[in-house]
Amino acid sequence: MNRHYARVIAFQALYEADFRGKIDNAPDYYSRQIRKISSPDKEEGENEEFGLNLVKKSAQNYLNLDKKIEEVAKDWPINQVAIVDRNILRLSICELENFDTPPKVVINEAIEVAKTFGSETSSKFINGVLGTVYRESTKFNKEE
């Protein structure tokens, strides 16, 4: 499994947990999905672990992540952000802040997930919010 697929499964797990109102169960939902597709390939194991860590950190910190989303998207209270968009943003902001993934990769991956699972306007919304979060972060490099 590549990292993109691990992110997709992480998104689906967080989405399911949010939909059910049981955000703490997101890592269990992720593990359930992984068991359905797992293989003994070492690279897959590393990416599976990456996805699990991403889901765990996102679920543990979802209130702080939601606060950041609301700070950037001032016209959108978190309960009015589409559930798909909200969970893509949670995962992506978490990855931007806590993982060594290059920011452009995080943003591009989020846009691709939004194009697959979101509405017609999701990818633009995701891009705008993540671009602002990135520019306001310590990882921002004006010369890029």
N, C-alpha and C positions, 0 to 999 in steps of 0.2 A: 504494500500500500504506500502510495506517495503522500507527501504532506498535504497536498490539496484535498485528497480524499479524507485524510484524518480530520482536516478542518470542516469538511462537509458533515461528517459524522458528529463532530463536536457541536456544530451548529444545530443539527437535528436533535441531539440529546438535550441541549439547552432550551431549544424551542419546545420540545415535549414537556420538559420540567416546568417551564413558564406557563404553558397552556394548561397544565394540570394544577398549577398553583403550588408545586412542590419543587422549588428551585434547588433545594438541598439534594434531591434525588438525581440530579443531572449526571453525576459520575456513574451511577448505577445504570442509567439509560444508555450511556456511552458504552460501558462494558458489555451490556447485553447485545448491542449492535455489533461490537467487535467480535464477540464470540461467534456470531453467525457467519462471519467472513474470515476469521483469522487463519493464518498459515504459519508454518515454522520458520519462515524467512527472517533472518536477523534484522535486516533493514526494516521490514514491516514492524517488528517489535519496537524498534526505536521510534518510529512514527506513531505507532499506537500509543506509546508512552507520552509522546509529545501532545497528542490529542487529549489524552486523559488529564495531563497536567493543565492544559489550556481550559478544559471544562471545569476542573476543580477550582482553579484560581478565579475563573469567571463567576462561578456559582458562589464562592465564598465572598466575593467582593462586589456582587451585583448592585448593591445599594450605592456604593461609591462610583461604580461605572455609570449607573443611571444618573447620578448627580452631574457627572461630567457631560453626559449626553444633553441633559437639560441646560447646562451652562452654555453649551455651544449652539444648540438648537432652541433658542429662547422662546420661539413661538410654538414649541411642541412639548407640552408636559409629557412625561414618560408614559403615562397611561394612554396618550393619544398617538404615540408612535406605533406604527404597525408592528405586530409581534415578530414578524420576520425581520424587519429592519432593526428593531430593538435588540434582538439576540445576535444578529450579525455585528452590530456595533459593540455590544458587550464583549464578545469574543475578540474582536479586532483591537479595541482599545486595551483590553487586557494583554494581548500579544504585544502591542506596541510598547507598553509600559514594563512588561515583565520578562520578555524573551529577547534573544539576540537577533531575531529575524530582521532583515533590513526593512525599514518603514515602507518603502515603495512596494516591496513584495506583500506586506500585510495589506496595504490599501488595495493593490491590484487583486489579491485573492478575495478580499471582501466584496469588491465590485463584481467579480465573477460569480460568487455565491448569490449576490443580490440579483444578478441577471437571471440566474437559474430559478430561484425560489421566490423572489419578490415581485412587486408590481412593476409597471412600466417606468415609474419614477424612482424606484428604490435605489438603483445604482447611482443616480445623480445625488440623491439625498445622502447616501452612505459616503460617497466621494467627498461631498462638501463637509460633512461632519468630521470624517477622519482626517481630511486635509487640515482643518482648523486645529483639531486635537494635536496632530503632529507638529504643526507650526508653533504651537504654544508649549511644546515639550522640550526637554533638555536634549533630545536626540536630533532636533532640527538643525540642519546644516544649510545655511543660506547659499552656499556655493554649489549645491547639487543641482 
